[in-house]
Structures are given as C-alpha cells and as structure tokens.
Amino acid sequence: MADQEKHIATDQARSGSTPHVVRYVLGISLALAVIAMLLVIWR
C-alpha cells in the first residue's frame, strides 16, 4: 500500500499565497523590450 497516490487539494499543495508579481514583471519586461526594439529601429 505504499505505492498509492495521495490526492490533496490545490490550496493545500501550494501552502502559501500566490501574489501576482509575475504579471507585473512580464508586463514591464515586455514594455522594455518593445522600447528597446523601437530605439534600434529608429537609429
């Protein structure tokens, strides 16, 4: 019986909060990448 799968809820598996910091990091990095490309094109 040691090989049985253990099923637990998603909230218990995370064991912590999930802030939306990744969303801001992706948005800011996308904006910076677009600005950098525009600067390269305009030169």
N, C-alpha and C positions, 0 to 999 in steps of 0.2 A: 504494500500500500504506500510505499514511499514515493512511487512514481506518479501519483495522482496530481493533476493540475490544481492549482489553487486560484480561485477566482475572487477578486476583491473589486470594490467599486473604484471608479476613476478618481474620485476625490480622495479616497484613502491611499491610493497608489501614488498620488502626487505628493502628499504630505507637506504641502506648503501652498502659498499663494502664487498666482501666475500673473505678474504685472505685465502691462502692455508696452514694456520698454522696447522690445524688438520692433514693434510697429514704428516707433519714432526713429530708431536707428536706421531702419531700412528707408524710411521716407527722407531723412536728412542725407543719407549717403546717395540716394538716387538723385536728389536735387543737386548735390555737389558734383556728381558725375556728369549730369546734363550741363551744368555751368562750365565745367572743365572742357567738355567737348565743344561747346559753343565758342569758348575762348580760343581753342585750337583752330576751329574753322575760320574765325574772323581774322586771324593773323596772316 
